[in-house]
């Protein structure tokens, strides 16, 4: 039977989600631990990919398993997994349900703190920002809703069949002291390093190192900037994945 696993992980210790040789990834750890618990080789399919050091406060993968009870497996797999990976739910689904292809909306949040804070340093990015023009950043962020080709905001556009992304919602949050900023983007899909490139450019706009017109030019022309200036990976969180038949709250909030 096919099951969806609702999980979360801190990406600090991992070279991303996707399994590849000679390094430790989240997918590799999960497949290894499931095989140990179930005494059979298990292949899993994730809802997407995250880069090295990037986190997921909500993530799904599917697997075809023969198990006696969901509750027992939920207990045993969480006991076997390291502290930085957690399984919240194991949900029986239809045979053809697919964790990646059926997802219609994904939401990323990027967290920034503007003072050195060792307690959030692994889950938020430290930028020493002063006199940041948050209004300009907000205006630039709203531009993303007007365009759908993000070739200019991708590290390797040639590997994709197309670079069209339908961005549905964007938000910029900041506290009264402006010491904590948060960028939120929801879309049907994302390209390689897309959010980190967007945030890197927003920070350049806010600090006066990139004009509003230059930012829009990348969206109109599909031209990749000569210098990408990716935002740091540790501030990026995949925080919500929605399906037509499954919409679960983020359990880490």
C-alpha positions in Angstrom: 0.0 0.0 0.0 1.2 3.6 -0.7 1.7 5.9 2.3 2.6 9.6 2.5 5.0 10.5 5.3 4.7 14.0 6.7 8.1 15.0 8.1 10.4 17.9 9.0 14.1 18.2 9.2 16.9 20.6 10.0 19.2 20.6 6.9 22.4 21.8 8.7 24.1 18.4 8.8 23.0 17.2 5.3 23.9 17.7 1.7 20.3 18.4 0.8 17.4 16.0 0.4 18.3 14.1 -2.8 20.4 11.0 -2.4 23.8 11.0 -4.1 27.1 9.1 -3.5 29.8 9.9 -1.0 27.7 12.3 1.2 24.9 12.2 3.8 21.5 13.3 2.7 18.0 13.3 4.3 16.7 10.8 1.8 19.6 8.5 2.4 19.1 8.5 6.2 15.4 7.9 5.9 15.7 5.0 3.5 18.4 3.5 5.7 16.4 3.7 8.9 13.2 2.5 7.2 15.1 -0.5 5.9 16.5 -1.2 9.4 13.0 -1.0 11.0 11.1 -2.9 8.4 13.9 -5.4 7.5 13.4 -4.8 3.8 14.9 -2.3 1.2 12.7 0.8 0.9 12.7 3.4 -1.9 11.1 6.7 -1.2 10.0 9.6 -3.4 10.1 13.2 -2.0 7.9 16.2 -2.8 10.9 18.1 -4.1 14.6 18.8 -3.4 16.3 21.1 -0.9 19.9 22.2 -1.1 22.7 21.5 1.3 22.0 23.3 4.6 18.4 24.2 3.7 15.6 23.1 6.1 12.1 21.8 5.7 9.5 22.4 8.4 7.0 20.5 6.2 8.0 17.9 3.7 6.3 14.8 2.3 7.5 11.6 0.7 5.7 8.5 -0.4 6.6 4.9 -0.2 5.0 1.5 -1.0 5.0 -0.6 2.1 3.5 -3.6 3.7 3.0 -2.8 7.4 0.8 -4.0 10.2 0.0 -0.7 12.0 0.8 2.9 11.2 1.2 3.7 14.9 3.9 1.1 15.5 5.9 2.2 12.5 5.5 5.9 13.5 6.9 5.1 16.9 9.8 2.9 15.7 11.0 5.1 12.8 11.1 8.2 15.1 13.0 6.3 17.6 15.5 5.2 14.9 15.9 8.6 13.3 18.4 11.2 14.5 17.1 14.2 16.4 17.1 16.5 13.4 14.6 14.5 11.4 11.0 13.9 12.6 8.0 12.0 11.2 4.7 13.5 12.2 2.2 11.4 10.3 2.0 8.3 8.1 -1.0 8.6 5.9 -2.5 5.8 3.6 -3.3 7.3 0.2 -4.5 6.1 -3.2 -2.2 3.8 -5.2 -1.3 6.5 -7.8 -0.8 9.4 -5.4 2.6 11.0 -5.9 4.3 13.2 -3.3 6.1 15.3 -6.0 3.8 15.4 -9.0 0.6 15.9 -7.1 1.7 18.9 -5.1 0.1 22.0 -6.5 1.5 24.7 -4.1 4.8 25.0 -2.2 5.7 27.7 0.2 9.2 28.8 1.2 10.1 31.1 4.1 13.5 32.9 4.3 14.5 34.1 7.8 17.0 36.9 8.4 18.3 38.4 11.7 20.4 41.6 11.7 22.3 41.0 15.0 24.5 38.1 16.0 22.4 35.5 17.8 23.9 32.1 18.5 20.5 30.6 19.3 19.0 31.1 15.8 22.2 31.0 13.8 21.5 27.6 12.2 17.9 28.4 11.1 18.1 32.1 10.2 20.7 34.0 8.2 22.7 36.8 9.8 23.0 40.0 7.7 24.3 43.2 9.3 21.7 45.5 7.6 21.5 49.2 8.4 19.1 51.8 6.9 17.5 49.1 4.8 14.7 50.4 2.5 12.0 47.9 3.3 9.5 49.7 1.1 11.6 49.1 -2.0 12.1 45.5 -1.0 8.3 45.1 -0.6 7.7 46.8 -4.0 10.3 44.5 -5.7 8.7 41.4 -4.1 5.3 42.3 -5.5 6.8 42.3 -9.0 7.1 38.6 -8.8 3.4 38.3 -9.1 3.5 39.9 -12.5 5.9 37.5 -14.3 6.1 33.8 -14.6 9.4 33.0 -16.4 12.2 32.8 -13.8 15.1 31.8 -16.1 17.0 34.8 -14.7 16.6 33.6 -11.2 18.1 30.1 -11.6 21.6 28.7 -11.4 21.1 26.1 -14.2 18.1 26.9 -16.4 19.2 24.6 -19.2 18.5 21.4 -17.1 14.8 22.2 -17.0 12.2 21.6 -19.7 10.9 25.1 -19.0 11.5 27.8 -16.4 7.8 28.9 -15.9 6.8 29.2 -12.3 3.4 30.5 -11.2 3.9 32.5 -8.0 0.6 32.8 -6.1 1.6 34.9 -3.0 4.5 36.9 -1.6 4.9 38.5 1.8 7.6 40.5 3.6 7.4 40.4 7.4 9.5 42.4 9.8 9.2 43.3 13.5 9.0 46.8 14.9 12.8 46.9 15.6 13.5 45.6 12.1 15.9 43.1 13.6 14.0 40.1 12.2 12.9 39.9 8.5 11.0 37.1 6.8 10.4 36.7 3.1 7.6 34.2 2.1 6.9 33.0 -1.5 4.3 30.5 -2.6 4.3 28.9 -6.1 3.5 25.8 -8.0 7.2 25.0 -8.5 10.6 26.5 -7.9 13.9 26.3 -9.8 17.4 25.6 -8.6 18.5 28.2 -6.0 15.5 30.4 -7.1 14.5 31.7 -3.6 18.1 32.3 -2.5 18.7 34.3 -5.7 15.5 36.3 -5.2 16.3 37.1 -1.5 19.9 38.0 -2.5 18.6 40.5 -5.0 16.0 41.9 -2.5 18.7 42.6 0.0 20.7 44.4 -2.7 17.7 46.5 -3.5 17.1 47.3 0.2 20.7 48.4 0.7 20.8 50.4 -2.5 23.1 48.1 -4.4 20.6 47.2 -7.1 17.9 49.3 -8.7 14.2 48.4 -9.0 14.5 48.6 -12.8 17.5 46.3 -12.9 15.6 43.8 -10.8 12.6 43.9 -13.2 14.9 43.7 -16.2 16.0 40.2 -15.0 12.3 39.2 -14.9 11.5 40.6 -18.3 14.6 39.5 -20.2 15.3 36.2 -18.5 18.9 37.3 -18.3 20.9 35.7 -15.5 22.8 38.3 -13.4 26.6 38.2 -13.9 27.0 37.8 -10.1 24.1 35.9 -8.5 24.8 36.8 -4.8 22.8 33.8 -3.4 21.4 34.4 0.1 22.9 32.0 2.7 21.2 28.5 2.8 20.5 28.3 6.5 17.8 31.0 6.4 15.7 29.0 3.9 12.8 26.7 5.0 10.4 24.7 2.9 7.4 25.4 5.1 4.2 24.2 3.4 3.3 21.7 0.7 -0.4 21.5 -0.5 -2.2 18.7 -2.4 -5.7 18.6 -3.8 -6.5 15.8 -1.4 -4.2 16.7 1.6 -3.6 20.0 3.4 -2.0 19.5 6.7 -0.9 22.3 9.1 2.8 22.9 9.7 3.6 21.0 12.9 6.7 23.0 13.9 4.9 26.3 14.5 
